[in-house]
Amino acid sequence: EAQVTQNPRYLITVTGKKLTVTCSQNMNHEYMSWYRQDPGLGLRQIYYSMNVEVTDKGDVPEGYKVSRKEKRNFPLILESPSPNQTSLYFCASRAGETQYFGPGTRLLVL
Amino acid sequence: SQQGEEDPQALSIQEGENATMNCSYKTSINNLQWYRQNSGRGLVHLILIRSNEREKHSGRLRVTLDTSKKSSSLLITASRAADTASYFCATDARGSARQLTFGSGTQLTVLP
């Protein structure tokens, strides 16, 4: 089944403790991206990658890192999480003009 | 920055009625897309309309686009309780390195 998977789905952590949210897609898509969703603000793009080893900042990149060593994986790294990064995170891959979203990762930073 | 703004923010209707949601955007676009999100889940692509199209249909969905007013509308006809979800417009702006910019969404509730 064609899909985008994210892990973990739920995460509670404390300020400053590094964490990684994994994202994987099995559709051989070149373009992948990360979004965060906050009430009243819709989805805002954090980072995107147009292909392996090619990444670029989206609208809200501060406090996040990404890497794209393989086409299928696009992990999101929070080196030192802060409470304002509490949010619902979505990974997506893109074929043509349509994005396919993962199920989301709900993160709480205490 | 947010490109699309949906209106209304929330809409509640009875099953069988039609639901109309509007989206306004700011810059020139290649296309505009509508996505649906069930509570707490990932977004699902519904329909895409290109900048040179004015209207498009898909099942019970009808999308219009007015590039002179920088606005779009999504009409869901004969709504069902299962249509209850949040609906987002997303614009693919020209020169945007293929980024999609999402609005803040309309929460639709269809009452049985």
Contacts between the chains, C-beta under 8 A, distances in Angstrom:
chain1	res1	chain2	res2	distance
A	4	B	42	7.5
A	31	B	98	6.3
A	33	B	99	7.7
A	35	B	102	7.6
A	40	B	104	5.9
A	41	B	2	7.5
A	41	B	104	6.1
A	42	B	2	6.2
A	42	B	4	7.8
A	42	B	88	6.4
A	42	B	102	4.6
A	42	B	103	5.3
A	42	B	104	3.9
A	42	B	105	5.7
A	43	B	43	7.5
A	43	B	88	7.1
A	43	B	102	4.1
A	44	B	2	7.8
A	44	B	102	7.6
A	45	B	99	6.1
A	45	B	100	7.5
A	45	B	101	7.5
A	48	B	97	7.7
A	48	B	99	6.4
A	50	B	97	7.3
A	50	B	98	7.2
A	56	B	97	7.0
A	58	B	99	6.8
A	59	B	1	6.2
A	59	B	101	7.8
A	88	B	40	7.3
A	90	B	42	5.8
A	90	B	43	7.1
A	92	B	42	7.9
A	92	B	43	7.9
A	94	B	98	7.1
A	97	B	30	7.8
A	97	B	31	5.9
A	97	B	33	7.1
A	97	B	48	5.8
A	97	B	92	6.2
A	98	B	33	7.4
A	98	B	45	4.8
A	98	B	48	6.9
A	99	B	35	7.9
A	99	B	43	7.5
A	99	B	45	6.7
A	99	B	90	7.8
A	99	B	100	6.1
A	100	B	45	7.4
A	101	B	42	3.5
A	101	B	43	4.6
A	101	B	44	7.3
A	102	B	42	5.5
A	103	B	41	6.1
A	103	B	42	5.1
A	104	B	40	6.6
A	104	B	41	6.5
A	104	B	42	5.6
A	106	B	40	7.5
